[in-house]
């Protein structure tokens, strides 16, 4: 059996990667954003927009499934969570409107309120360029503040993360990342295939949960991302290789090996 053994997040100011797979009786269990995950592999939003495929995906052995994006109040289909009590459910929320306007704030707030009734965590999606919302959009502070109020007023506390994409830029957009850290969000879902960006964002967040999305098609990709991220989500590889990919990657994680790219670099 193996575990993901991470040093204290404060140690990410040095040159060492902060996480790696090591042997332990604890298995592949991960603690992130105050929740326990049975393993670090999840399915990214977009594969199951409504939750209709939750049981199918959960049966693969994934540690979490993120559904959505959902816009405003939505009707979530019944999820067979009793069959998969250890699989964490994330809900990715957004708005059909453009920009970050008062109406958009209310759309996000309504979606959060609905999602928080059943989700283990909620992700505010900022990866919609066609809707003029991204990691450097005007109005981010108002959006995060509105969602934080919704989180604080809910009957139970549901972790709140923000999803940003950085592959199309020369450097990670810092505004959303600094705001997520400084306003007390619970983490960032980072869309990037560039390991150097994942490492840079991990250092900047300095304690917040980091979920890496993008560029994972094999165990080496997975290990390299887990050197800096708490959790990793797959999307395109699942579409390409199908459900068998998850147990294959989990089996590979049972073998304690470092990320070769980091070993070569050092």
Secondary structure, 3 states (H helix, E strand, C coil): CEEEEECCHHHHHCCCCCEEEEECCCCCCEEECCEEECCCEEECCCCCCCCCCHHHHHCCCCCEEEEEEEECCCCCCCCCCCCCCCCEEEEEEECCCCCCCHHHHHHHHHHHHHHCCCCCEEEEECCEHHHCECCCCCCHHHHHHHHHHHHHHCCCCCEEEEEEECCCCCCCCHHHHHHHHHCCCCEEEEECCCHHHHHHHHHHHCCCEEEEECCCCCHHHHHHHHCCCCEEEECHHHHHHCCHHHHHHHHHHCCCCCCHHHHHHC
